[in-house]
Amino acid sequence: MAAKSFDLIVIGAGPGGYVAAIRGAQLGLNVAVVEREHMGGICLNWGCIPTKALLRSSEVFHLMHRAGEFGLKADKIGYDLDAVVKRSRGVAKQLNSGVGHLLKKNKVTTIMGEASLPAKGKVSVKTDKGAEELEAKHIVLATGARARELPGLEADGEQVWTYKHALMPPHMPKKLLVIGSGAIGIEFASFYNTLGAETTVVEVMERILPVEDAEISGMAKKSFQKQGMKIMEKAMVKQLDRAKGKVTAHIEAGSKVEKHDFDTVISAVGIVGNTEGLGLEELGVKVDRTHVVTDEYCRTGVEGLYAIGDLAGAPWLAHKASHEGVMVAEMIAGQKVHPVKPDSIAGCTYCQPQVASVGLTEAQAKEAGYKIRVGRFPFIGNGKAIALGEPEGMIKTVFDEKTGELLGAHMIGAEVTELIQGYVVGRQLETTEEDLMHAVFPHPTLSEMMHESVLDAYDRVIHI
């Protein structure tokens, strides 16, 4: 049987893949997308979206306990974990079906199955009905990544969990250990701690949220500790002893190893790219530590073959994958494109309090040789924050003293994941401190703190 021919084949229908497919179809390309599991990929089904649904439930639960502060009464406050999880899965299911609708609307051919590349420009798909052969001049790899599992710390789904198990927990943890304090680890720690689990976070680096500005990480640590979390930095889980009803963790901190008992462990120690079974090495694709090596335009070095999203390396963020998908589709269609700039992609962590950032940290700016000006503005100085009952937090900005370029912005506090985009746009437009100072921010809003932080960097702050 002759292979079905397309202009573009996308392997993987996550936030990078399905967006690349749709954009390609919009530009007149005949596009097929191959997905082995769920439309929307890990992000929509097992990552970004369902975790936000869980965290929203814990946020409301937390606010219910503060009812008295707002002149309200709430008695016998409790939760139904099964119902919380059911809502989260329902949200994911709704969006999953939405992706399928969007692909159909844009006349993208969807094929469910496992793809491999037997030769350049060829895709073989194992489906329930047998093998299906496809061909295209352009192929985009968007196969994503999965949780990294360290020897001796492998998940079993009962006592030791990955993010997938934590999204559909077999029980509510009483004493929880979270290994790793990146976004995934901290979000689950925040969720379960808010619901009442006695939570310990172990981080091998010198501070939690290690990719964030050190000052923001320090404020987050204090807030988490105030909420009852135990934070262990510069520490490593060397071994897990599993017994009925408990897991004993051997935690190395400094020169000594301590044993601590838990009933549940969540391992959040990074991700590995889904490169297996594709036939990449035979095609000459370079893979470095499970991630496909690409240039700034996501080209693999093999003609007509591209890699985007988590498969292509850091930052491991859905919005980075989507933007790369659009860029590659437009490039294939013959349009002039601009490469994605990793340092202009915002990172968001939806813990309580939220954390968000874009660009260089203060330390990174100094290391890069910039002479800098730094501005800070606390939530306690903002009327809207006080009215919301959210006076804890800060917005920090870093500028190049010579040019006024906004080098980086870093935030902690209520709704900062919604605020950071203002600075993202600023960096995209190569905004200077003068532009930001002249912008009029609405009152009363949390966004006024963004303005005041810029003013503070230049000794013009008003409200502190």
N, C-alpha and C positions, 0 to 999 in steps of 0.2 A: 504493500500500500504506500502511495506517495505521501511524503511528509506534508502536513498543513503549513502553509507559508504565511508569515506575518512580517510587518515592518519592524516590530518591537515585541520582544517577549520579556516579561518581568517575572522573576522567580521570587515569590514571597509577597503576600498581600498585607503586610503590616503598614505602619504609617508612612514608610518610605515607598514601598512597592505599589500600594494601591493609588497613592497620589501620583507617582510617576506614570502609571498606566492611564489614569484619567487625563493627566495633562497631555500625554502623548496623543490620546484619542481626540482631545479638543483641537489639537494642531493638525488633525487629518491623517494620523498614522493608523494603520491597522494593527491593533494591539491585543495581545493575549497575556493573561496573568495566571500563574500557576501557584496554588496554595495547598499545602499538605494537611492543614489542620483547621484554622479558623480565619475567616475574613476579618481583617483588622489587626491580626498578629498578636504578639504578646502584650503590647501596650494597651490595646483596647480590651482584650479578653482577660489578661492576667497581670496587668501592670498599672499603667498610668490611671486608667479610668476606674476600675473597681476599687483600687486603693483609695482614691479620692472619695468614693462613695462611703467606704468604711470610715475614713477620717472625718467625714461630715457628720456621721452618726455619733462619733466620739466627741466631736466639737459641740454638738447640740446637748449631749449628755453632760458635758462639762458646764455649759451655760445654765442648764437646768439646776445644777447645784448652786449656782450664783444668783438664783432668782431673787433672793432677798435684797441683793444690792440694787436691783432695779424696781423695788417696790412690789414685787410679785410673790406669789406663794405657789410652791410645788411640793407636794407631799408624796411620800413613798416612791421616790425616784428609783427607777431600775431600768434594766434592759433585757432584751431577749436576743441572745447572740445569734441564734438561728435566723431570726427575722432580720437582724442587721446584715447578715451574710446574704440572705435571700434578696434583699433590696439591692445589694451590691452586684449580685449576679444578674439581676433583672436589668440594671442599668447597662451592664456589659452586653447583654443579649440584644437590647434595643439598638445599641450602636452597631453591633455586629451585623444585624440585618440591614441597617442603614448603609453600610459599606457595600453590601451586595447590591442594594438598590442603585447606588451611585454608579457602580461599575456597569450595571445593566443599562442605566439611563444614558451612559456615554458610549454604549455599544462596544464595551470591552469584552472579549471572549474570556470566560473564566473556566479554568480546568482544575479540579480537585485531584491532587495526587503528589507523588514524590518525584522531583525533577533531578536529572543529571545531565551533564554536557559531554556526550560521547565524542564530539568533534567541534571545531570552531563553527559557530553559527547554527549548531544543532542542539536540540533539547529533546530528551527522552523522558516521558512521564509515565510512572507506574500508577495506574488508576485501578479502581475496583473492577473495571471491565477489561483490564489488561494494559499493555503498553500503547502509548500514543506518541507518535513522532512529530516533532515540530521543527521549523527552521525559521531563522530571521537574521537579517544583517546586523541587528543590534540586540544585545541581550543585557539586561540589568539584573545583577544579583542583589537581592534584598532579603536575604534569609535570616537576618537578625542574629540574636544571641540567646544564651540560656545561662542559668545560674552556675557559677563556678563551685565545685565541690572539692574540698581539700581532703587528703588522705586521713582517715580516722574520724573525720567530721561529716561523713556522708549522711544525707537525709534518709530517714526511714518512714517519714510520713506520720508517725505516731508521737515520738518523743523529740526527734530532730527534724526540723522543717526547712524547706526552701520557701521562697515567696509564694509559690503556688499553694503549698499546704497552709501557710499563714492566711491566705485569702479565703480558704474553706476549712477552718480549723476543726479537727475532730473533738476538741474540748477547749474550754477557756483556761489558759495558763494561770496558775496560782503564783508560781515562782519562775520567772522567765529570764533566760540568758539570750542576748542578741549579740552575735559575733559580727562586728563590722559596723562602722558609724557613718557610712555614706548615706545618700538619700534613702535608699531602700531600707537599710537597717534602722535608721532614725525614725522613719515614718511608722514602721511597725512597732518600734519601741514606744513611740508616742501614743499610738492607737491602743495598744494593750495596757500600757501604764495608766492611761486615762480611765479605762474600764475596770481597773483595780488590780492588775497583775503587779506583783513585786518584781520590778524590772532592773536588770543589770546590763549595761552595755560595755563591751570590751573592744577597744580599738588599738591596733598595733602601732599606729603612728603616734606622734607626740600630742595630738589633740583630736577631738571629735570633729566631724565635718571637715576633714583635712584639706579639701580643695577650696574652702571658703577663707575669707580674710580672717586673720588670727583674732582680731578684736571681736568679730561677729561670732566666731567659734566659742570664744570665752564667754560671751553673753549667753549663748545658747546653753552651754554647759551649766552655768549658774541657774538658768531657768529650769532646766531639766532636773537638776538636783533639788531645787525648791519644790518641784512636783513629786519628789520622792524617788526619782531614778538614782541608781548607783552607777557612776561613770568610772571606768578603769582605762586610763590612757597609757601608752607605751607598754601594753600588755598583750600577751598572746595565749590563745587556748591551744595547749599542746596535745591534749587528749580528752576524749569523752568516754567515761565508763558507764555503760547502760545497764540498768537493773530494773526490776519491776517497780514502777511508780516513781523512779528517779533517774536522773542523769548526773553523774559526778564529773565536773569539769576541772581539769588540771590547768590552772591559769598561771603563767609565768609573768611576773612583774618584777623588774629589777633583776636581782640575782637569786630570787627564791620562787618556788612554785607553791601555790596555795590550791587547796581543794575546796570547791564550793558545790553544793547540791542544788539542782533545779528539777522541775518536772517537765519543762519544755525548753528547747533551744531552737532559735532561728539563726540559720547561717546566711549571712549577707556579705560575702567576701569577694564580690565582683562577678564578672560575667566572662564567658568564652564564646567566640564566634561560631556560628553554625556553618562550618566549612566541609564537614565530612560528607562523603558520598556524592559530591558534585562532580568529581573528576577534574578538579582545579589544577592539581600538580601535573597531570598528563598534558594539560593545555599550556603549561608554562606560567601559570599565575603564581605570583609570589605571596606566600602566607607567612606572616610574622606573629608568633605567639597567638595563634588562632584567628588572627584578623587579616583580611586581604589588604595588601599594600596597593595604594592608588596615588595618583597625582592629585593636584588641587581640583581637577575637573572630574574626579572619580573614575578615571580611566585606569584599567589594570595593567596596561602594557600589551595585552592581547587585543588585536584589532577587533573593534565592535563589542567588546566586553567591558562592562562597568560594574562597580560595586558601591553601594550606598548604605547609609545608616550604621547600626551597631556592628555589622559585619566588617565595615571599613574602618573601625576604630573610634577613638574618643573625639569629641564628647558623646557619650552614649545617651542621646536624648532624642525623643520622638520628633520634636520640631526641627532638629538638625537633619534627621532622615528625610522628612517631608520636603524640606527646602532643597536638599540634594536631589531628591526625586524630580522636582520641578526643573531644576537646573539641567539635569541630564536629559530629560525629555525634550526640553527646548533646544539644547545643543544638538541632539539627534535630528530634530526637525529643521535645523539650519539657522536657528536664531543666535544672535550674539548674547552670550551669558557672562555673568560674573561669578567667580568661585565663592564658595561659602567661607566666611572668615570665622574660624572657631572662637576667637576671642571677642566676637560680637554676638555670640549666642548666649542667651541668659540661662542660668541654672536655677531651678526652683526646688525647694524641699518643703513639703506640706505638713510639717510637724506643727506642734503648738509650743512656742510661737513659730510662725513661718519664717523661712530664710530664702533670700533671693539675691542673685548677683549677676553682673556682667562685666567683662573686661578684666583688667589687671587688679590684683590686690595691692595694698600699700607696699608690702614687702617685694612683690614682683616688679612693681614700678621702680623701686629703688635699685633692685638688682639689675634692671634693664638700663640703668644709668640716668634715669630721669631725675631732674630736680622738681619736686612735687609740692603741691598745695593740697591739704586735706581738709574737708569740711565734714562736720557731724551735726546732726540735729536729733534730739531725743523725742520720743512719742509724748512724754509728759509735757512738752511745750506746745502740743497741738490740741486745739479745742475739740476737733472731731474725735480724736483718739480718747480724750477724757470723757466725752459724751457717750462713746461706745463702751466705756469701761475697760479700755485697752491701753493703759498708760505706759506699758513696758515695751521698749524697743528703740531702734535707732536707724537712721539713714546716714550712710557715709559715702562721700564722693572723693575721688582722687583725680587731680588735674595736673597736666604738664604746666609748670610755672612759666615756661618760655612761650608756649603757643596758646595756652588756654584750652587745649584739647582735653575732653573728658576721657581719661584713661580707664576708669573703672568706677562702678557703683555697687554698694553692698548694703543689704538691708536685713533687719530682723524685726518681727512684730506682726501685728494683725494685718492680713490682706496684702502683705508686701509682694506676694507672687503676682498680684494684679497690678502693682505699681511699677515693677521693674521695667515693663515694656516702654515706659516713657523715656528711660535712659537708653534702651536698645535703639529706639528711633533716633535719639540724639546722636548716638555713636554712628549709626548708618548715614546720617546727614552731615557727619563731621562737625557737629555742633561745638561751639566754644562756650566758655563760661559766660561771655557777654550775651550770647543768644539766650541762654537759660535764665539769666538774670532779668532779661527784658520780657520774657514770657510771663503772661498773667495767669496765675493758677486760681481756680475757683475756691471760694470760701463758703462754708467750712468743709474742707476735704482733707483726707490723709495726704493727698498729693502735695499740699502746701509744704510738707516737710521736705519734699524733693527740692523745692525752691530754696527753702531756708538752709539746707545743707550746702548748696552751691554758694549762697551768700556767706555762710560761715567760712568757707574755704578762702574767701577774700575779705574777711574781717568786716562783713556788712550785715551779719545776721541781726534780725530784729527781735525775735521772741525768746531768746535766752540771754 
